[in-house]
Amino acid sequence: MTPYEVPETVVRRFTENGCEVTAIVADPADAQQVLYGTVTRDGVLIGSYYCTDRARQSGWRVVTANGEHVASHGHTAELDHAGDAIHLLILTPSPR
């Protein structure tokens, strides 16, 4: 793909641990790169996740419903896989 081509994107949804996970996937027929996603519980946003290194599909960050990045030891946490970000969000309590 040249830098000027816009990849096809699709929306994928599934349910995990009572939460609806929505992912935006680029180039679904070939590379299947997840760009970002959201997690909701009972229609309420728990948070979102996005990839900082699309070429390697690594460096996932999580943003909670209140707009804050999940941090570890004072630094924005980067997770290795999208599944790790989803797992973290589905275990997060619903905002009140």
Buried (B, 14 or more C-beta within 10 A) or exposed (E): EEEEEEBEEEEEEEEEEEBBBBBBBBBBEEEEBBBBBBBBBEEEBBBBBBBEEBEEBBEBBBBBBEEEEBEEEEEEBBBEEBEBBBBBBBEBEEEE
